[in-house]
Amino acid sequence: MFNEVWKSVKDYNGFYEVSNLGRIRSVDRYVRWKQCNRFYPGKVRLIGRNEYGYRTILFSKDGVEKCRRVSRLVALAFIPNPKRLPEVNHKDGNKLNDHVSNLEWCTKSDNIKHAWRTGLNKGNTKKKFKDKV
């Protein structure tokens, strides 16, 4: 099987880590609150889904919350992107499979072609324009 490897999440070093298996955890840390330091133990975080079915996580740092796609966090941490491609593709078409072996960097065009080729995008079946009478 695969060994789980953890790396810091870009822009959240010391707060959160992402694994090659697509899991997210917070990091053990002390937070100054009033006149004492309070210890917060790290833990694996619950992952939600957005309206498009992708796994997402809500991060909080310095009072600012941001929602991120887990697939993108895994790719940023574990997959080199020397061509600076903008999108992450799920090779098997399963949006819930964020394992590093299932992800790849690609262009928007490549991502769309992959969706058509694998049957993930069946197109808009609704008529875009009303027939003129």
Secondary structure, DSSP 8 states (H G I E B T S, - for coil): -----EEE-TT-TTTEEEETTS-EEE--EEEEETTEEEEE---B---EE-TTS-EEEEEEETTEEEEEEHHHHHHHHHS--TT---EEEETTS-TT---GGGEEEE-HHHHHHHHHHTTS-----S-SS----
